[in-house]
Amino acid sequence: ARGRKGGGVSAGAAVAAALDAGEELTEALGETMKAAKARAAKAAAAPRLRVARTVVAAIAVAASVHYYKQFSDYAWSLAEGMSQPSIMFRAHLRNGQPVVVDDYRE
């Protein structure tokens, strides 16, 4: 071992001091968080904020209904198109005569 002699702070004492400081910091942060939560809860209960939240919720519901209607219409038209598939394309025979190929029709 290296020969250090007395007078300095031992490593154990330094670790203990750091742990004590960490515990004090944790307690202080916990108290600060409790106070912040209490202030936030009090502010959230304010009448103006309650009205604002209600208005925002109403707008969100109205937008959701609008987009639901658009999606429903799109899905319905897509389902109709898929229920009666039809593949048609034009082609030309080797002699140049145009033909229309029509699949999936009865």
Disulfide bonds with the S-S distance in Angstrom:
none
